[in-house]
Amino acid sequence: AVVSTQSTGMYLYTSELYPSSARSGLVGLSSMIARAGAILSSYVLVLDTYDPSLVYIICLVAAVLALVLLARLPDTTGTQLPQTFSECDALFQGQAGVSGEDLSRIA
C-alpha cells in the first residue's frame, strides 16, 4: 500500500513541475527512473550476505538523499501549472509563490 501511495504522489507532484509542452515525456522519464531504482533495490538485498549493516546504510543514504532533493523542490500550492520552460525557471528560482498572472507576464 505504501509503494502504491508513493507512486501516485510521484505522478501527481511531478506532473505539476514540468511545463505542458514536455510534461508527458518528462513524467515518463521520472517513471522509468523509479522503475530502475526498484529493479536495483532487489540487488541491495544480496549485500546482506556480506554484511547485514550495508543494506541499512544504503537505504539510509538513499532516504536522506531523497529528502534533501525533495526539500529543494518548490511549493506549487495555489500556483498555475507552468506552460513553458521559462515559467519553470521562475518557479525554481525562488518565486514558487507567484500567481498565475505573474507567470503569464514572464512568458
ABEGO torsion letter per residue (X at the ends): XAAAAAAAAAAAAAAAABBAAAAAAAAAAAAAAAAAAAAAAAAAAAAAAABAAAAAAAAAAAAAAAAAAAAABBBABGBBBBABAAAAAAAAAGAAABBAAAAAAAX
